[in-house]
């Protein structure tokens, strides 16, 4: 017998690097961890807080600068924290950190940012010099703070629905609890 007739090649040729839909940088991006409306809210939080920060940075002079500086700090912090939460939700970091800790952090960070951003916007309204950049920063600040607070409301509603699904109400009492102890 000839070796060629008995033995045939068992390996296929190397197809080369695969360039499919989940290769390269897209392979590190997982958008399916949040529902679509949370994607929209997180994106709006990020963009609006960045716009508020950029518009505030355009302001060249101020008479009462305390409100401006506080707004600057809060808008920059809101942008960075919302960017951090998006990075954690959409990258493989999500698997490396406990999911309950991520959701808990988001649950407490989001209303904190929303309330402080709303306070900073109110303070900035009372101390601004009525320039166009300040008006734009204030509008973006108010809208961003509402997006953070709406996102918290959505998370709160989801948490209540989740807890009601886990703990159904027991309408029938067990017989051990309804019987007298001396019986």
Secondary structure as UniProt FT lines:
FT   HELIX           3..6
FT   TURN            21..22
FT   HELIX           24..28
FT   HELIX           31..33
FT   HELIX           36..58
FT   HELIX           65..90
FT   HELIX           93..96
FT   HELIX           99..127
FT   HELIX           132..166
FT   HELIX           175..178
FT   TURN            181..182
//
